[in-house]
Amino acid sequence: MSDAKNEIIAEFTKEILRVNLAFRQYIQAKLRAENMDLTFEMVQVLGCLWTSDGINQQEIANITVKDKASMTYLIDNLTKRRLVYRQEDTNDRRNKIIFLTDTGKALQAKMQPWLWEMHDFAGSDMPAEMITGCMKVLEKFRENLRPACDGCTEKPHN
């Protein structure tokens, strides 16, 4: 791969990290303004459950891209805040299914507009096709990296 292409990919990757940081800061500012004792990561878990309530901890970890230990900590903290609760999986007692409490469900009405507003700001002055194109690039990056992440030494083809 050419040095120029490597530099472009490095800058693209940095920009992804900057966008993630901007999203985090946006949500944290909203949480502070509302004096809510939640972290960005907790909001990610809640968002996952607002979409798919009653899924197991591993599924939430996969969707939010968190490791199992971090997910246990997050769910413990959300449980202490009475926003979620664990229920034993009837099919596998080792698994716990995570559900929103009524309070956790009610937060969606307050927080969902923040997420829509953030997405409106982020996507302003951009056609949907541009965003879709970026998503395809990111999906291709992930596809190319998958063999390396799975321990395979095979290099992707150019």
Backbone bond lengths (Angstrom), bond angles and torsions (degrees), N, CA, C in turn:
res aa  C-N    CA-C-N  psi(-1)  N-CA   C-N-CA  omega(-1)  CA-C   N-CA-C  phi
1 M - - - 1.451 - - 1.528 108.11 -
2 S 1.309 116.92 143.41 1.463 121.03 -177.61 1.527 111.09 -72.65
3 D 1.336 114.84 155.27 1.468 119.89 177.28 1.521 110.89 -60.78
4 A 1.328 116.45 -38.56 1.469 120.39 -179.39 1.528 110.66 -62.50
5 K 1.330 116.76 -43.06 1.465 120.40 179.70 1.529 110.30 -66.22
6 N 1.334 116.92 -40.60 1.466 120.80 177.10 1.526 111.15 -60.09
7 E 1.332 116.47 -41.95 1.469 120.55 179.46 1.526 111.18 -65.37
8 I 1.323 117.04 -39.82 1.469 121.12 178.52 1.528 109.89 -63.50
9 I 1.332 116.35 -44.90 1.470 120.13 179.32 1.527 110.29 -63.68
10 A 1.330 117.40 -40.48 1.470 120.84 178.51 1.527 110.56 -61.80
11 E 1.327 117.70 -43.35 1.469 121.13 178.64 1.523 111.33 -67.58
12 F 1.319 116.67 -39.64 1.468 121.16 177.96 1.526 109.69 -60.62
13 T 1.328 115.90 -43.71 1.462 121.49 179.47 1.526 110.92 -63.62
14 K 1.328 117.05 -42.44 1.470 120.12 176.99 1.523 110.64 -61.56
15 E 1.324 116.62 -38.99 1.466 120.31 -179.65 1.530 110.87 -65.18
16 I 1.327 116.93 -37.33 1.472 120.75 175.92 1.530 109.33 -59.42
17 L 1.322 116.98 -45.04 1.463 121.40 179.77 1.527 111.09 -64.14
18 R 1.342 116.47 -38.74 1.471 120.04 178.24 1.527 111.27 -65.30
19 V 1.320 116.84 -40.05 1.470 120.68 178.69 1.525 109.55 -65.29
20 N 1.317 117.15 -43.87 1.467 120.64 177.63 1.530 110.40 -58.75
21 L 1.322 116.68 -43.12 1.461 121.12 178.38 1.530 110.53 -63.89
22 A 1.327 117.53 -41.18 1.469 121.07 178.94 1.528 110.75 -63.24
23 F 1.329 117.71 -42.82 1.467 121.25 176.77 1.535 109.87 -59.96
24 R 1.323 115.77 -46.45 1.466 121.56 -179.93 1.536 110.03 -58.99
25 Q 1.331 116.57 -48.21 1.462 120.76 -178.29 1.528 111.37 -64.13
26 Y 1.311 116.94 -37.67 1.464 121.30 179.25 1.530 109.96 -61.22
27 I 1.329 116.40 -50.49 1.470 120.87 -179.05 1.528 110.54 -65.97
28 Q 1.331 117.51 -41.80 1.463 120.24 178.94 1.527 111.31 -61.36
29 A 1.330 117.28 -38.21 1.469 120.51 177.82 1.525 110.56 -63.95
30 K 1.327 117.00 -41.37 1.471 120.88 177.57 1.528 110.41 -63.52
31 L 1.324 116.73 -43.42 1.466 120.98 179.71 1.528 110.92 -62.24
32 R 1.349 116.51 -43.17 1.468 120.60 178.55 1.527 110.97 -64.11
33 A 1.335 116.34 -44.05 1.469 120.71 -178.74 1.528 111.34 -60.84
34 E 1.325 116.13 -32.68 1.470 121.42 179.97 1.530 112.29 -93.95
35 N 1.358 115.16 2.81 1.465 121.35 -179.77 1.534 111.67 54.57
36 M 1.325 115.52 43.50 1.467 121.44 -179.18 1.522 109.42 -98.27
37 D 1.309 116.35 130.37 1.459 122.99 -177.99 1.532 110.23 -86.90
38 L 1.334 114.74 67.04 1.465 121.42 178.57 1.517 108.81 -136.35
39 T 1.327 115.94 154.95 1.459 121.43 174.66 1.528 109.23 -104.45
40 F 1.318 115.42 166.27 1.460 121.65 176.41 1.526 110.28 -56.37
41 E 1.339 116.27 -42.18 1.461 120.91 -179.04 1.527 111.52 -64.17
42 M 1.323 116.61 -37.93 1.466 119.92 176.93 1.527 110.48 -64.41
43 V 1.324 116.10 -39.15 1.470 120.18 177.63 1.528 109.97 -63.78
44 Q 1.334 117.43 -37.44 1.465 120.39 176.85 1.530 110.74 -60.28
45 V 1.324 116.77 -43.96 1.468 120.80 179.48 1.525 109.85 -64.77
46 L 1.326 116.70 -46.01 1.465 119.96 178.17 1.526 110.50 -59.15
47 G 1.332 116.60 -44.24 1.465 120.67 179.06 1.513 112.14 -58.71
48 C 1.317 115.73 -39.84 1.463 120.89 177.20 1.524 110.35 -62.14
49 L 1.325 116.45 -43.67 1.465 120.75 -178.76 1.524 111.86 -73.57
50 W 1.323 118.34 -28.74 1.465 120.06 175.68 1.521 109.91 -63.74
51 T 1.321 115.68 -30.70 1.468 120.68 178.34 1.522 111.39 -83.66
52 S 1.338 116.93 -41.49 1.474 122.15 -175.12 1.517 109.90 -138.78
53 D 1.303 117.73 76.34 1.463 121.00 179.20 1.529 109.50 -68.64
54 G 1.331 115.85 142.80 1.455 119.77 176.57 1.513 113.89 83.50
55 I 1.336 116.47 42.34 1.468 120.45 175.61 1.525 108.02 -116.24
56 N 1.333 115.81 164.62 1.462 117.52 -176.20 1.528 111.48 -83.19
57 Q 1.311 113.71 165.91 1.454 122.01 -174.96 1.527 112.02 -58.96
58 Q 1.322 117.44 -39.19 1.460 120.69 -179.28 1.522 110.85 -66.07
59 E 1.322 117.44 -39.34 1.466 120.40 177.51 1.525 110.82 -62.60
60 I 1.329 116.63 -41.69 1.466 120.18 177.80 1.524 109.74 -63.42
61 A 1.333 116.99 -43.01 1.464 121.48 178.75 1.527 110.70 -60.08
62 N 1.325 117.29 -42.48 1.464 120.86 179.46 1.526 111.39 -64.69
63 I 1.321 117.00 -44.07 1.465 121.29 -177.93 1.525 111.06 -67.09
64 T 1.327 117.05 -40.98 1.466 121.00 -176.96 1.528 113.10 -90.36
65 V 1.321 116.93 -2.03 1.463 124.37 179.94 1.540 110.44 57.45
66 K 1.315 114.54 53.20 1.468 121.98 177.40 1.526 108.50 -122.23
67 D 1.344 116.33 151.41 1.461 118.74 176.42 1.527 109.77 -79.57
68 K 1.324 115.22 165.22 1.463 121.18 -173.47 1.531 112.27 -61.49
69 A 1.335 117.08 -40.43 1.468 120.56 -179.57 1.528 110.77 -64.00
70 S 1.323 116.91 -44.65 1.470 120.76 177.80 1.517 110.78 -62.16
71 M 1.322 116.11 -40.11 1.462 120.28 -178.63 1.527 110.63 -65.53
72 T 1.331 117.15 -40.04 1.467 120.54 177.48 1.525 109.84 -59.73
73 Y 1.323 116.52 -45.73 1.464 122.09 179.14 1.534 110.75 -61.12
74 L 1.323 117.33 -46.02 1.468 121.11 -179.43 1.526 111.45 -62.80
75 I 1.316 116.33 -44.97 1.469 119.90 -178.95 1.526 110.45 -67.97
76 D 1.337 117.05 -37.37 1.471 119.96 174.83 1.532 110.43 -57.66
77 N 1.330 116.05 -45.24 1.463 120.17 -178.80 1.523 112.55 -69.32
78 L 1.314 117.28 -37.15 1.468 120.07 176.29 1.527 110.71 -68.31
79 T 1.328 116.52 -33.04 1.468 120.99 176.69 1.527 110.14 -66.99
80 K 1.338 116.93 -43.51 1.467 120.96 177.91 1.527 111.14 -59.82
81 R 1.319 116.20 -33.03 1.468 121.14 179.43 1.535 112.06 -84.96
82 R 1.318 115.28 1.64 1.474 123.12 178.66 1.530 112.68 60.32
83 L 1.338 114.41 39.09 1.464 120.30 178.29 1.523 111.62 -103.11
84 V 1.342 116.61 -24.79 1.469 121.88 177.15 1.525 108.76 -139.29
85 Y 1.318 115.06 165.33 1.466 120.49 171.89 1.520 108.90 -144.77
86 R 1.341 114.32 154.52 1.462 121.55 178.69 1.522 108.99 -98.53
87 Q 1.330 113.91 145.03 1.464 119.99 174.47 1.523 107.42 -136.18
88 E 1.315 116.41 137.91 1.459 120.68 -179.49 1.523 110.35 -62.63
89 D 1.326 115.70 136.50 1.465 122.14 176.02 1.526 108.10 -73.89
90 T 1.310 117.03 122.26 1.471 120.45 -178.01 1.525 111.87 -66.85
91 N 1.338 117.54 -23.69 1.465 121.32 179.53 1.525 112.94 -85.94
92 D 1.340 117.06 -24.53 1.461 121.29 -178.12 1.527 107.92 -151.56
93 R 1.313 116.68 103.17 1.463 121.17 -174.25 1.522 113.38 -62.39
94 R 1.332 117.64 -18.68 1.467 120.10 177.86 1.520 111.16 -71.93
95 N 1.327 116.34 -26.10 1.464 121.81 -179.02 1.514 111.29 -87.46
96 K 1.316 114.86 145.40 1.460 121.19 172.22 1.529 107.45 -116.57
97 I 1.319 114.57 134.38 1.458 120.62 176.38 1.527 106.83 -94.83
98 I 1.325 116.17 135.82 1.460 121.24 -175.81 1.528 109.19 -104.46
99 F 1.319 114.88 129.42 1.463 122.07 -179.95 1.523 110.09 -125.05
100 L 1.317 115.83 150.50 1.459 121.72 172.00 1.521 109.64 -77.73
101 T 1.314 116.32 142.60 1.464 120.29 169.29 1.533 107.08 -81.61
102 D 1.312 117.05 174.17 1.467 119.97 176.03 1.526 110.76 -59.80
103 T 1.331 116.66 -36.86 1.467 120.93 177.68 1.523 110.51 -65.27
104 G 1.328 116.85 -42.50 1.462 121.19 177.48 1.516 111.96 -62.90
105 K 1.325 116.15 -39.90 1.468 120.60 177.30 1.524 110.86 -65.62
106 A 1.326 116.51 -39.84 1.467 120.90 -178.38 1.529 111.94 -65.25
107 L 1.328 117.35 -29.90 1.469 120.53 179.10 1.521 112.20 -62.42
108 Q 1.320 117.08 -27.04 1.461 119.96 -179.14 1.526 110.89 -58.51
109 A 1.326 117.15 -41.99 1.469 120.76 -179.35 1.524 111.28 -61.85
110 K 1.315 116.88 -32.57 1.465 121.31 179.92 1.527 111.65 -80.81
111 M 1.329 116.59 -41.62 1.458 120.59 -170.65 1.524 114.35 -91.67
112 Q 1.306 118.74 -28.79 1.468 120.66 -177.87 1.532 111.77 -56.50
113 P 1.337 119.29 -42.17 1.466 118.54 176.85 1.528 113.37 -60.05
114 W 1.341 117.84 -31.46 1.460 120.21 176.41 1.521 110.23 -62.67
115 L 1.329 115.75 -43.66 1.465 120.38 -178.34 1.520 110.31 -65.62
116 W 1.333 116.94 -43.13 1.466 120.02 178.09 1.529 110.84 -62.73
117 E 1.332 116.00 -42.22 1.462 120.44 178.94 1.530 110.30 -62.16
118 M 1.336 116.30 -44.15 1.463 120.80 179.15 1.527 110.25 -60.44
119 H 1.329 116.54 -43.92 1.465 120.13 179.06 1.523 111.00 -66.33
120 D 1.335 117.41 -37.17 1.468 120.61 176.57 1.523 110.80 -61.30
121 F 1.349 116.65 -45.94 1.465 120.26 177.78 1.527 110.63 -61.87
122 A 1.323 116.02 -48.32 1.468 120.87 -176.10 1.523 111.69 -62.14
123 G 1.327 116.66 -38.52 1.461 120.21 -175.42 1.512 115.18 -95.91
124 S 1.341 116.92 6.80 1.467 118.36 -178.10 1.527 110.30 -65.08
125 D 1.308 115.23 146.41 1.474 122.98 179.57 1.527 113.23 62.47
126 M 1.335 117.29 23.29 1.466 120.85 177.01 1.517 109.13 -131.03
127 P 1.321 116.64 129.30 1.469 117.84 175.06 1.533 110.20 -71.17
128 A 1.313 115.81 153.52 1.470 121.30 179.81 1.523 111.09 -56.75
129 E 1.324 116.88 -33.77 1.471 120.86 -179.03 1.527 111.40 -62.30
130 M 1.330 116.66 -36.23 1.467 120.35 179.44 1.534 109.72 -65.48
131 I 1.309 116.01 -43.19 1.464 120.93 179.89 1.526 110.00 -66.39
132 T 1.325 116.44 -42.37 1.469 120.99 177.71 1.526 110.49 -61.09
133 G 1.328 116.87 -39.72 1.465 120.91 177.78 1.520 111.81 -61.83
134 C 1.321 116.53 -42.17 1.474 120.45 177.20 1.521 110.87 -63.91
135 M 1.318 115.97 -39.38 1.470 119.33 178.42 1.521 110.47 -61.73
136 K 1.317 117.20 -39.48 1.470 120.63 179.12 1.524 110.76 -64.40
137 V 1.330 116.74 -39.73 1.464 120.56 177.57 1.530 109.83 -62.43
138 L 1.318 116.78 -46.14 1.467 120.34 -179.49 1.524 111.60 -64.58
139 E 1.329 116.84 -39.97 1.471 120.41 176.54 1.525 110.59 -61.55
140 K 1.333 117.09 -39.20 1.470 120.97 179.11 1.532 110.50 -67.63
141 F 1.330 117.04 -41.42 1.470 119.99 175.30 1.521 109.80 -55.87
142 R 1.336 115.83 -49.30 1.472 120.86 -178.30 1.527 110.35 -61.54
143 E 1.325 116.53 -43.03 1.471 121.07 178.82 1.527 110.43 -61.07
144 N 1.339 116.88 -43.35 1.464 121.01 179.92 1.529 111.97 -66.63
145 L 1.325 116.60 -32.72 1.462 120.41 -178.28 1.523 113.36 -83.61
146 R 1.312 117.17 -19.59 1.468 120.85 -175.26 1.530 112.74 -52.59
147 P 1.331 120.23 -47.78 1.477 118.27 -179.82 1.530 112.66 -59.65
148 A 1.321 117.29 -39.51 1.465 120.24 179.40 1.524 110.45 -67.22
149 C 1.313 116.14 -37.27 1.471 120.59 179.87 1.519 111.54 -70.93
150 D 1.318 117.14 -25.84 1.464 121.38 179.20 1.524 111.87 -88.94
151 G 1.317 116.75 6.29 1.451 120.39 178.12 1.520 113.75 88.13
152 C 1.306 117.69 3.08 1.462 122.02 179.23 1.525 108.61 -81.06
153 T 1.318 117.32 140.24 1.460 120.48 -179.24 1.517 112.41 -95.65
154 E 1.320 117.49 -1.39 1.461 120.55 179.86 1.522 109.93 -65.36
155 K 1.344 116.25 134.00 1.459 120.83 -179.82 1.520 109.70 -90.69
156 P 1.350 116.86 146.46 1.462 119.33 177.40 1.518 110.38 -67.27
157 H 1.317 115.90 152.74 1.460 121.15 178.35 1.512 109.39 -84.51
158 N 1.330 117.20 142.46 1.474 121.42 177.57 1.493 110.85 -83.32
